[in-house]
Amino acid sequence: MGVEVLDDSLKEGWDVTISKVVAVNGRILQINPYTVRDYDFERKHARIRNTFPILCAMNAENVTFQDLIVDGNRAQNTYLDGCRGGAIYCYNVRNVTVKNCVARNYNGDGISFQISDNVHVVNSESYGHTGYGLASINTAAEAIRFVKQFHSPSFKIILDVKAMSSEAKPIPQIIQESWPHFAYFHANDKNFKGPGFGEIDFKPIAAALKGVGYGGYVSVEVFNFDEGPEAIATRSLEYLKSVFADR
């Protein structure tokens, strides 16, 4: 069974965990994958509920959804935004096609693709949702085109190293082309861990940020917590200090 884990503070966007129940032992549920955050039961009412994308592909390649009608019955279900859900939802998927499908009445986004490449939606409909019909911004350039339509100097994007690593362009080039349209920066690796935990070299990234004159925050965002929060925070900070000190 698919479930959502959240609390009063960590209740939207990437702070929500989407997982599935793989075993039940009395009042103890075993879920896989693990939670992406530490949720507070005593002070912030951590809870688990059976909210989940209806059709879902994660960490996969060559996926096709075809000739399907997906009805979310939104009046009877709680809201789940497009970061973690949708009537049709893909996360970290390459080569995906939605063909001859109807997504309707989901309490959230209809068709959502997150950190995914080579996405095709063909002859399909998405309507009646409480969120977007199609949430499909997959590159920095697409995000910039989206925010420009609001003609506000305060509406900017976040650049994220994990997301940029899936683009064809080198990350320093994306940074240069995206300036001055971003106001925040996420440091992580394409292996879902922190900076310095994978193969991405942050020295040219740091040089590009300094080169365009970015003076904002560089925060660490991870999705794999195998090393534990203290080790992740300590090593990530040490690594970032070293690469930025060299510039």
C-alpha positions as CSV (number, residue, x, y, z in Angstrom):
1,M,0.0,0.0,0.0
2,G,1.3,3.4,-0.9
3,V,1.5,6.0,2.0
4,E,2.6,9.6,2.7
5,V,4.6,10.6,5.8
6,L,4.5,14.1,7.1
7,D,4.1,16.3,10.2
8,D,2.9,19.8,10.9
9,S,6.1,21.5,9.7
10,L,7.3,19.0,7.1
11,K,4.1,18.8,5.1
12,E,4.6,19.8,1.5
13,G,7.0,19.8,-1.4
14,W,10.1,17.7,-1.0
15,D,9.7,17.5,2.7
16,V,7.0,14.9,2.4
17,T,7.9,11.2,2.1
18,I,6.2,8.9,-0.4
19,S,6.7,5.2,0.4
20,K,5.0,1.9,0.5
21,V,4.1,-0.5,3.4
22,V,6.0,-3.7,3.0
23,A,5.2,-5.3,6.3
24,V,2.9,-4.9,9.4
25,N,3.9,-6.2,12.8
26,G,1.2,-5.2,15.3
27,R,1.2,-1.4,15.5
28,I,4.5,-1.2,13.6
29,L,4.6,-0.5,9.9
30,Q,7.7,-1.3,7.9
31,I,8.1,1.0,4.8
32,N,10.4,1.1,1.8
33,P,12.0,3.4,0.8
34,Y,12.9,5.1,4.1
35,T,11.6,8.5,5.1
36,V,13.5,11.5,3.6
37,R,13.1,13.6,6.7
38,D,13.0,13.1,10.5
39,Y,9.3,13.7,11.5
40,D,8.3,14.8,15.0
41,F,5.5,12.8,16.5
42,E,5.3,14.4,20.0
43,R,5.5,18.1,19.1
44,K,4.4,18.2,15.5
45,H,2.0,15.3,15.1
46,A,3.9,13.2,12.7
47,R,1.5,11.0,10.8
48,I,1.1,8.5,8.0
49,R,-1.8,8.4,5.6
50,N,-2.7,6.5,2.5
51,T,-2.1,9.3,0.0
52,F,0.0,8.3,-3.0
53,P,0.3,8.8,-6.8
54,I,-2.1,6.6,-8.6
55,L,0.3,5.6,-11.4
56,C,3.9,6.0,-10.4
57,A,7.3,5.2,-11.8
58,M,10.5,6.0,-9.8
59,N,14.1,5.5,-10.6
60,A,13.3,3.8,-13.9
61,E,14.0,3.9,-17.6
62,N,11.9,3.3,-20.8
63,V,8.4,3.7,-19.2
64,T,5.2,3.9,-21.1
65,F,1.7,4.7,-19.8
66,Q,-0.8,4.0,-22.6
67,D,-4.6,3.7,-23.1
68,L,-5.5,4.4,-19.5
69,I,-8.1,6.5,-17.6
70,V,-6.9,7.6,-14.2
71,D,-9.5,9.1,-11.9
72,G,-8.3,10.6,-8.6
73,N,-11.6,10.9,-6.9
74,R,-10.3,14.2,-5.4
75,A,-13.2,14.8,-3.0
76,Q,-12.4,11.7,-1.0
77,N,-8.6,12.1,-0.9
78,T,-6.2,14.5,0.8
79,Y,-4.0,16.9,-1.2
80,L,-0.5,15.8,-2.5
81,D,1.4,18.3,-4.6
82,G,3.4,17.6,-7.7
83,C,6.8,17.3,-6.0
84,R,5.7,13.9,-4.7
85,G,2.6,13.0,-6.5
86,G,0.1,13.2,-9.3
87,A,-2.5,11.1,-11.0
88,I,0.4,10.0,-13.2
89,Y,3.8,10.7,-11.5
90,C,7.4,10.0,-12.5
91,Y,10.5,10.7,-10.4
92,N,14.0,10.2,-11.8
93,V,12.8,8.5,-14.9
94,R,14.4,8.5,-18.3
95,N,12.6,7.9,-21.6
96,V,8.9,8.0,-20.5
97,T,5.8,8.3,-22.7
98,V,2.2,9.0,-21.7
99,K,0.1,8.1,-24.7
100,N,-3.7,8.1,-25.2
101,C,-4.3,8.6,-21.4
102,V,-6.8,10.6,-19.4
103,A,-5.8,11.9,-16.0
104,R,-8.7,13.6,-14.1
105,N,-10.0,14.7,-10.7
106,Y,-6.8,14.2,-8.7
107,N,-6.3,16.2,-5.4
108,G,-3.0,17.6,-6.6
109,D,-1.3,17.7,-10.1
110,G,-2.6,15.7,-12.9
111,I,0.6,14.6,-14.7
112,S,3.8,15.4,-12.9
113,F,7.4,14.6,-14.0
114,Q,10.2,15.4,-11.5
115,I,13.9,15.1,-12.3
116,S,13.1,13.2,-15.4
117,D,14.5,13.2,-19.0
118,N,13.1,12.7,-22.5
119,V,9.4,13.0,-21.5
120,H,6.6,12.7,-24.2
121,V,2.9,13.3,-23.5
122,V,1.0,12.3,-26.7
123,N,-2.7,12.6,-27.4
124,S,-3.6,12.8,-23.7
125,E,-5.9,14.8,-21.5
126,S,-5.5,16.2,-17.9
127,Y,-8.3,18.1,-16.2
128,G,-10.3,18.6,-13.1
129,H,-7.4,18.6,-10.6
130,T,-6.8,20.9,-7.7
131,G,-3.2,21.5,-8.9
132,Y,-1.7,21.8,-12.3
133,G,-2.8,19.7,-15.2
134,L,0.8,19.1,-16.3
135,A,3.8,19.8,-14.0
136,S,6.7,19.2,-16.4
137,I,9.5,21.8,-15.9
138,N,12.6,19.7,-16.3
139,T,15.4,22.2,-17.2
140,A,16.6,25.6,-15.8
141,A,15.7,27.2,-19.2
142,E,12.1,25.9,-19.0
143,A,11.8,27.3,-15.4
144,I,13.1,30.7,-16.5
145,R,10.6,30.9,-19.3
146,F,7.9,30.0,-16.8
147,V,8.8,32.8,-14.3
148,K,9.3,35.4,-17.0
149,Q,5.7,35.4,-17.8
150,F,4.9,37.0,-14.5
151,H,7.1,40.1,-15.2
152,S,8.3,40.3,-11.6
153,P,11.9,40.9,-10.5
154,S,11.1,39.0,-7.3
155,F,10.0,35.8,-9.0
156,K,13.1,33.7,-9.5
157,I,14.1,30.1,-9.6
158,I,16.3,27.7,-7.6
159,L,19.2,26.0,-9.3
160,D,19.8,22.4,-8.1
161,V,23.0,20.5,-8.9
162,K,21.2,17.1,-8.9
163,A,18.6,18.4,-11.3
164,M,21.1,20.1,-13.6
165,S,23.2,17.0,-13.8
166,S,20.5,15.4,-15.9
167,E,20.8,18.2,-18.5
168,A,23.0,17.9,-21.6
169,K,24.8,21.2,-20.9
170,P,27.6,21.4,-18.4
171,I,26.5,22.7,-15.0
172,P,28.7,25.9,-15.1
173,Q,27.2,26.8,-18.5
174,I,23.7,26.4,-17.0
175,I,24.7,28.7,-14.1
176,Q,26.0,31.3,-16.5
177,E,23.0,31.2,-18.8
178,S,20.5,31.3,-15.8
179,W,21.9,34.4,-14.2
180,P,20.3,36.7,-12.9
181,H,17.2,34.6,-12.8
182,F,18.0,32.4,-9.8
183,A,18.0,33.4,-6.2
184,Y,18.9,30.2,-4.4
185,F,21.2,27.2,-4.9
186,H,21.0,23.6,-3.9
187,A,24.2,21.6,-3.5
188,N,23.9,17.9,-4.0
189,D,25.2,15.0,-6.1
190,K,23.4,13.0,-8.8
191,N,23.6,10.0,-6.5
192,F,21.1,11.8,-4.2
193,K,23.8,12.5,-1.6
194,G,25.5,15.6,-0.5
195,P,28.3,17.6,-2.2
196,G,31.6,15.7,-2.0
197,F,29.8,12.3,-1.6
198,G,29.8,11.5,-5.4
199,E,31.5,12.1,-8.7
200,I,30.4,15.7,-9.3
201,D,33.3,18.2,-9.1
202,F,32.0,21.4,-7.4
203,K,35.1,23.5,-8.1
204,P,33.9,24.6,-11.6
205,I,30.5,25.1,-10.1
206,A,31.8,27.4,-7.3
207,A,33.8,29.3,-10.0
208,A,30.7,29.8,-12.1
209,L,28.7,31.1,-9.1
210,K,31.4,33.5,-8.2
211,G,31.9,34.5,-11.8
212,V,28.3,35.6,-12.3
213,G,28.3,37.5,-9.0
214,Y,26.0,35.2,-7.0
215,G,26.1,36.2,-3.4
216,G,23.2,34.1,-2.0
217,Y,22.9,30.9,0.0
218,V,24.3,27.6,-1.1
219,S,22.3,25.0,0.9
220,V,22.8,21.2,1.1
221,E,19.8,19.2,-0.1
222,V,20.1,15.4,0.0
223,F,17.7,12.5,-0.6
224,N,19.9,9.6,0.6
225,F,20.7,9.7,4.3
226,D,22.7,6.5,4.6
227,E,25.7,8.2,6.3
228,G,23.5,9.9,8.9
229,P,22.6,13.6,9.3
230,E,25.6,14.6,11.3
231,A,28.2,13.0,8.9
232,I,26.3,14.4,5.9
233,A,26.2,18.0,7.3
234,T,29.8,17.9,8.5
235,R,31.4,16.5,5.4
236,S,29.2,18.6,3.1
237,L,30.2,21.8,4.9
238,E,33.9,21.0,4.9
239,Y,33.8,20.1,1.2
240,L,31.9,23.3,0.2
241,K,34.3,25.5,2.2
242,S,37.2,23.9,0.5
243,V,35.9,24.4,-3.1
244,F,34.7,27.9,-2.5
245,A,38.0,28.9,-0.7
246,D,39.9,27.9,-3.8
247,R,38.0,30.3,-6.1
